[in-house]
Amino acid sequence: MSIKVVELLHTGVRIPNDEKEVDKAIGFYVDLLGMERDALRPNIPGIPGAWINVRAGARNQQLHIMCAEGQSPVARSDKEDPTRWHLAFAVADLEAAEATLKAEGRKYWVYESLVGRASRQIFLEDPFGNMIELQQHA
C-alpha cells in the first residue's frame, strides 16, 4: 500500500537564529527573486522566520525560512526537529498515510498544533536521512 501524495507544499530551510537574518532572507527571496512574503505565517514560539510564496498568492508552494541553530526550542531530539531542512507534501488522507507507515514499520513522529491549533504534521526520513513532512491536503 502506498501513500497518495497530492502536491509539494513547501521546502523548509534554516538560517542563523537572528532576526536580522530574516530581513536578509526576505531581501534575497522577495526583493531579488521576486517572490512574495506570506503575511499569514503563524507565530511559532522560539522560531522566528518567514513564509515565502514561490508564486504570488500561491500559498501551496512556499519556502519556509526558520531561524534555528542546533536543536530548536520545539525539537525532541537532533532528528525530531521540524526546523531541519525538509520537503513537505500534502497527502490525500493523513490518517491513511499514518496507517501505512505503521504497517510498513517505518519510524515517524507527529507534531500537533505547532503551526496552528488544528495542525497535524507527520515527519519521517527517506532512506538517506532527508526529512519529509506530510500534511492533510486542504
Buried (B, 14 or more C-beta within 10 A) or exposed (E): EEBBBBEBBBBBBBBEBEEEBBEEBBEEBBEEEEBBBBEEBEEBEEBBBBBBBBEEEEBBBBBBBBBBEEBBEBBEEEBBBBBBEBBBBBBEBBEEBBEBBEEEEEEBBEBEEBBEEEEBBBBBBEEEEEBBBBBBBE
